[in-house]
Amino acid sequence: MGGIVVVGTQWGDEGKGKIVDLFTESVDVVARFQGGNNAGHTLVVGEEQTVLHLIPSGILHRRVKCVIGNGVVIDPEICLEEIDGLKKRGYLKNNKQLLISDRAHVILPYHKLIDKLREAKRGEKKIGTTGRGIGPAYEDKMCRVGIRMGDFINASRFKKCLEAILPDKNEYIRKVLKGSSIKMESLLALQRRSAKKLAPYVTDTSVQLDQWLRRGKQVLFEGAQGTSLDVDHGTYPYVTSSNTVSANAATGTGVGPNTIDQIIGISKAYTTRVGSGPFPTELIDKIGQTLQTNGGEFGATTGRPRRCGWLDLVVLRHAIRTNGLTGIALTKLDVLSGLPKLKVCTAYRYRGQLVKELPADLTRLEQCRPVYTEYEGWTEDISHIRDFDDLPKTAKKYVQQLEKQLEVPVVLVSVGPQRAATFFCQQIFS
Ligand code: IMP
């Protein structure tokens, strides 16, 4: 019915921002369905670089409507900062271009404080969260003590919610986490500062999306993070607090799953991960450093260096299955240029046994050793190439082997950060 979902297949940072931006040229609406400002998209349009954490990157295309769905958790101040920043640069001239779900939950200062204090308390066992309060906000949602956007923009309803919640939060902060209480007045002041400005965007986005889909509009559902960070299907507990897989595109925006007809998984030509947790193909050597430097592997949200490693097909097969991928968009192939040999992990070895599926048990995963297939690299700079057939023979082979082993077509290859540094291997949009 006109829905296409884009998800990350690894541990996030696969280059979704660029691909979503590119696909946006062919769609009418872009909707985010999970996560919050833990995500970060760096977009390079012409000479200009824009980093967005919350608002879909589609906002840079004036004719495209952008939706922040009910499954997203929203930090009101960050949201306003992004709105103001976009307006200052001449974007978002029409307020109707952005729609925020009245059912989306709000991240408040106590969520951020709890996130940070907990991480500090965990010490070496920390998850390595972004410290943006994402987990605590989702916890409140599930615990049915969260505050939704519709309540936040209404001063008296917001105050009533806080009166019921804040004493418990402060007791937990003081007694368990040994932190300082958050004052009611500071939260009310935050509401006064931001609610009026956010209110024009807040609406029932499920109803609006339904109307657009019925009218034949093409909707792009933009995932954040990646499948291995999914709270159910990722490397739990070293995951984020939402479902990052494609099925959540429906739940997180309030549309039926039958509105989705394509699911594209974004994968880097190698693997990266930020934060803690197992990473079987991690390279703690010169090659890892080369990937980090050549790939500019530093977080758009926290600036943290990303851990780098070889491409892992066990991780990708898991993503194909849990998302129902119909195609793969392969990014950053250019970063591999100059490496004489390339390795791809096809399975793991665990206590002498071959393991082909990602184990749920992390202690087992930590002991898994990658089984590699080696490929010849290429020395040429490929960043100017705009046609698959013009790639060096060894680069073509690298991509073709992936398709063969994964049994999912590579629909697009990206060879540089600019929009133009991309070529389609298969038509996605009619
Ligand atoms: P949280 O989402 O801030 O709770 O962090 C949980 C885990 O997800 C940490 O390992 C983060 O580094 C990771 N994470 C969250 N958002 C992103 C992202 O957009 N890209 C990559 N990793 C992320």
Residues whose N, C-alpha, C, O or C-beta is under 5 A from the ligand:
A	BS01	IMP	W11 G12 D13 N38 A39 G40 I127 G128 T129 T130 G131 R132 I134 G135 Q225 L229 V239 T240 S241 V274 G275 S276
